[in-house]
Amino acid sequence: MSVGEQQFLQPGRHCLTVREREDPDAYHGRLALPKGMSVQHGAKAGSRLRLLMSFGALAFVAGLQIHCSSAQAGNAIPGASAERQKSGTRASAIRSHGRRGTAQKSEDLYFIEFRSRYALSYGHTFAVFGRLNARGEIIESQVAGLHPAGDSPVPWMIGHIVPVPSETGASDGDTEDQYISARYRIELSKSEYSKVTAFIERLQATSPLWHAAVYNCNHFVADIAQSMGLQTPPTTILYPQEFITKLREMNQGRRADTTGALATAR
């Protein structure tokens, strides 16, 4: 081997001799192997190298696909998220509007209810008025009724002879349903309710005395009912339960009209 050939064939270098470069077909695939490595070992190393290169190529392609997918997802998510947020906001607004509409509807339901209740004596007549919810349940109420002032039975006994000072709010037992013996409820609009409550306030301010026969609890409730255009029993010398029952029967199928007329029930 000439000196020129030795320069191109040194241990540990993959290179071709001059003759190999001049005639590659004759020496195709011939490589200079590191010292101590046979041709068989070189073939095995080449196979491992090709296998590693194949895995590397696959990993590169997979990584490129993941990167592209991540980039697409990164571009798509913000818009989708914004759209979902907008949809959620719209849905929330609709639900909020629905709740406000329901609350407004509940606030527009008003009533007055004429009641009688049991007592150790012959009973008591009074009125309850306020607001209802959508199911017709009372959520706010006030009581108005005429009765002798104080908790002592003495004014009540004296009031069967001469008039005695009175009170026009709730008395003991008025707010307890188990004592109710009769009732008659009328639902009102907001404007009707305003008129009724204004009349009750004036009546309370001008009813300083109670008398069992001249001006009793039945008289007080009858004045409220008449201001609403309702018919009332011809006499107030009745037991409270009987008075409220007759009041309901006389106005059956009708509703109050606060202008003073009586309209057919809706």
C-alpha positions as CSV (number, residue, x, y, z in Angstrom):
1,M,0.0,0.0,0.0
2,S,1.4,3.4,-1.0
3,V,1.9,6.3,1.3
4,G,-1.0,8.1,-0.4
5,E,-3.3,5.2,0.4
6,Q,-2.2,5.0,4.0
7,Q,-3.2,8.7,4.5
8,F,-6.8,7.8,3.5
9,L,-6.9,4.6,5.5
10,Q,-6.2,5.2,9.2
11,P,-7.5,3.3,12.2
12,G,-10.7,4.7,13.5
13,R,-11.5,6.8,10.4
14,H,-14.4,6.1,7.9
15,C,-12.7,7.0,4.7
16,L,-11.9,5.6,1.3
17,T,-8.5,5.0,-0.4
18,V,-7.6,6.6,-3.7
19,R,-8.4,3.4,-5.6
20,E,-11.8,3.2,-3.9
21,R,-12.7,6.7,-4.8
22,E,-11.6,6.0,-8.4
23,D,-13.5,2.7,-8.6
24,P,-16.4,2.9,-6.2
25,D,-18.2,-0.1,-7.7
26,A,-15.4,-2.4,-7.0
27,Y,-15.1,-1.4,-3.4
28,H,-18.7,-0.4,-2.6
29,G,-19.5,-0.6,1.1
30,R,-15.9,-1.1,2.2
31,L,-15.2,1.0,5.2
32,A,-12.2,1.5,7.4
33,L,-13.2,0.1,10.8
34,P,-11.7,1.0,14.1
35,K,-8.9,-1.2,15.3
36,G,-10.1,-4.5,16.7
37,M,-13.6,-4.4,15.1
38,S,-14.5,-6.9,12.5
39,V,-16.7,-6.5,9.5
40,Q,-19.5,-8.4,11.3
41,H,-19.2,-6.0,14.2
42,G,-19.4,-3.1,11.9
43,A,-22.6,-4.5,10.3
44,K,-24.2,-4.9,13.7
45,A,-23.2,-1.3,14.7
46,G,-24.7,-0.1,11.4
47,S,-27.9,-1.9,12.1
48,R,-28.2,-0.4,15.5
49,L,-27.4,3.0,14.1
50,R,-30.1,2.7,11.5
51,L,-32.6,1.6,14.1
52,L,-31.8,4.5,16.4
53,M,-32.1,6.8,13.4
54,S,-35.5,5.3,12.6
55,F,-36.7,5.9,16.2
56,G,-35.3,9.4,16.1
57,A,-37.2,10.2,13.0
58,L,-40.4,8.8,14.4
59,A,-40.0,10.8,17.6
60,F,-39.3,13.9,15.6
61,V,-42.5,13.5,13.5
62,A,-44.6,12.7,16.6
63,G,-43.1,15.7,18.4
64,L,-43.9,17.9,15.4
65,Q,-47.5,16.6,15.3
66,I,-47.9,17.3,19.1
67,H,-46.5,20.7,18.7
68,C,-48.8,21.5,15.9
69,S,-51.8,20.1,17.8
70,S,-50.8,22.2,20.9
71,A,-50.5,25.3,18.8
72,Q,-53.9,24.8,17.2
73,A,-55.5,24.1,20.6
74,G,-53.8,27.1,22.1
75,N,-55.3,29.2,19.3
76,A,-58.7,27.7,19.6
77,I,-59.2,27.6,23.4
78,P,-59.3,31.3,24.1
79,G,-62.0,32.0,21.6
80,A,-64.1,29.0,22.8
81,S,-63.6,30.0,26.4
82,A,-64.7,33.5,25.6
83,E,-67.8,32.2,23.8
84,R,-68.6,29.9,26.8
85,Q,-68.2,32.8,29.1
86,K,-70.5,35.0,27.0
87,S,-73.1,32.2,26.9
88,G,-72.8,31.7,30.7
89,T,-73.2,35.4,31.2
90,R,-76.3,35.5,29.0
91,A,-77.8,32.5,30.8
92,S,-77.0,34.0,34.2
93,A,-78.7,37.3,33.1
94,I,-81.8,35.4,32.0
95,R,-82.0,33.5,35.3
96,S,-81.4,36.8,37.2
97,H,-84.1,38.5,35.1
98,G,-86.5,35.5,35.8
99,R,-85.9,35.8,39.5
100,R,-86.5,39.6,39.4
101,G,-89.7,39.0,37.4
102,T,-90.9,36.4,40.0
103,A,-90.0,38.8,42.8
104,Q,-91.9,41.6,41.1
105,K,-94.9,39.4,40.6
106,S,-94.9,38.4,44.3
107,E,-94.7,42.0,45.4
108,D,-97.8,42.8,43.3
109,L,-100.0,40.3,45.2
110,Y,-101.9,42.0,48.0
111,F,-104.9,40.9,50.1
112,I,-107.3,41.7,52.9
113,E,-108.9,38.9,55.0
114,F,-111.8,39.4,57.4
115,R,-111.6,36.9,60.3
116,S,-113.3,35.8,63.4
117,R,-111.7,33.9,66.2
118,Y,-112.7,32.0,69.3
119,A,-112.2,33.6,72.8
120,L,-113.3,32.9,76.4
121,S,-116.2,35.3,75.7
122,Y,-118.2,35.2,72.4
123,G,-115.2,35.8,70.2
124,H,-113.6,38.7,68.2
125,T,-113.8,40.1,64.7
126,F,-110.8,41.7,62.9
127,A,-109.0,42.2,59.6
128,V,-105.6,41.0,58.4
129,F,-104.0,42.6,55.3
130,G,-100.6,42.5,53.6
131,R,-98.7,40.7,50.8
132,L,-98.8,37.2,49.4
133,N,-96.3,35.1,47.5
134,A,-97.0,33.4,44.1
135,R,-98.5,30.4,46.0
136,G,-101.0,32.6,47.9
137,E,-99.1,32.3,51.2
138,I,-99.0,35.3,53.5
139,I,-95.5,36.8,53.6
140,E,-96.3,40.1,55.3
141,S,-99.3,41.1,57.2
142,Q,-100.8,43.6,59.7
143,V,-103.9,43.3,61.9
144,A,-106.6,45.9,62.5
145,G,-109.5,45.4,64.9
146,L,-111.4,47.3,67.6
147,H,-111.2,46.0,71.2
148,P,-111.1,47.5,74.7
149,A,-107.7,48.9,75.6
150,G,-105.4,46.8,77.9
151,D,-105.3,43.2,78.9
152,S,-107.6,43.4,81.9
153,P,-111.2,42.0,81.4
154,V,-112.6,44.9,83.4
155,P,-112.8,47.4,80.5
156,W,-114.5,44.7,78.4
157,M,-117.2,44.2,81.1
158,I,-117.6,48.0,81.6
159,G,-117.9,48.4,77.9
160,H,-121.2,46.5,77.9
161,I,-122.6,49.4,79.8
162,V,-120.7,52.5,78.7
163,P,-118.1,53.2,76.0
164,V,-114.5,52.5,77.0
165,P,-111.2,53.5,75.5
166,S,-110.2,51.2,72.7
167,E,-107.2,49.9,70.7
168,T,-107.3,49.2,67.0
169,G,-104.3,46.8,66.5
170,A,-103.8,43.1,67.2
171,S,-105.3,41.6,70.3
172,D,-104.2,38.4,72.1
173,G,-104.9,35.4,69.8
174,D,-105.4,37.3,66.5
175,T,-102.2,35.9,65.0
176,E,-102.7,32.3,65.9
177,D,-104.4,30.2,63.2
178,Q,-105.8,27.6,65.6
179,Y,-108.2,30.1,67.0
180,I,-109.7,31.2,63.7
181,S,-113.4,30.3,63.4
182,A,-114.2,31.9,60.0
183,R,-112.4,33.9,57.3
184,Y,-113.1,35.8,54.0
185,R,-110.1,36.8,51.9
186,I,-110.1,39.2,49.0
187,E,-107.0,39.7,46.7
188,L,-106.2,43.2,45.7
189,S,-104.1,45.1,43.2
190,K,-101.5,47.4,44.5
191,S,-103.6,50.5,43.9
192,E,-106.6,48.9,45.6
193,Y,-104.5,47.9,48.5
194,S,-103.2,51.4,48.9
195,K,-106.8,52.7,49.1
196,V,-107.9,50.1,51.6
197,T,-104.9,50.6,53.9
198,A,-105.4,54.4,53.7
199,F,-109.0,54.0,54.9
200,I,-108.0,51.6,57.7
201,E,-105.5,54.1,59.0
202,R,-108.1,56.9,59.0
203,L,-110.6,54.6,60.8
204,Q,-108.0,53.6,63.4
205,A,-107.3,57.3,64.1
206,T,-111.0,58.1,64.6
207,S,-112.2,55.1,66.6
208,P,-111.3,56.0,70.2
209,L,-114.1,54.1,72.0
210,W,-115.5,50.6,72.1
211,H,-119.0,49.6,73.2
212,A,-120.5,46.1,73.0
213,A,-123.7,47.3,71.3
214,V,-123.1,50.7,69.9
215,Y,-119.7,50.3,68.2
216,N,-118.0,46.9,68.5
217,C,-115.5,44.9,66.5
218,N,-118.2,43.9,64.0
219,H,-119.0,47.5,63.3
220,F,-115.3,48.2,62.8
221,V,-114.9,45.4,60.2
222,A,-118.2,46.4,58.5
223,D,-116.9,49.9,57.9
224,I,-113.8,48.6,56.2
225,A,-115.9,46.2,54.0
226,Q,-118.4,48.9,53.0
227,S,-115.5,51.2,52.0
228,M,-114.6,48.5,49.5
229,G,-118.1,48.3,48.1
230,L,-118.9,45.0,49.8
231,Q,-122.3,44.2,51.2
232,T,-122.5,43.7,55.0
233,P,-125.0,42.0,57.3
234,P,-127.9,44.3,58.3
235,T,-127.0,44.1,62.0
236,T,-123.7,43.9,63.9
237,I,-125.2,42.3,67.0
238,L,-124.0,38.9,65.9
239,Y,-121.4,36.4,67.1
240,P,-118.2,37.1,65.2
241,Q,-118.1,33.7,63.4
242,E,-121.7,34.3,62.2
243,F,-120.9,37.8,61.1
244,I,-117.9,36.8,59.0
245,T,-119.8,33.8,57.5
246,K,-122.7,36.1,56.4
247,L,-120.2,38.6,55.0
248,R,-118.6,36.0,52.8
249,E,-122.0,34.5,51.7
250,M,-123.4,38.0,50.8
251,N,-120.4,38.7,48.5
252,Q,-119.9,35.2,47.1
253,G,-118.6,35.3,43.5
254,R,-117.8,39.0,43.8
255,R,-114.7,41.0,44.4
256,A,-114.2,44.3,46.1
257,D,-114.0,47.5,44.1
258,T,-112.3,50.3,46.1
259,T,-114.1,53.0,44.1
260,G,-117.3,52.0,45.9
261,A,-118.9,49.9,43.2
262,L,-119.1,46.1,43.2
263,A,-117.6,44.1,40.3
264,T,-118.0,40.5,39.2
265,A,-115.2,38.3,40.4
266,R,-112.4,37.7,37.8
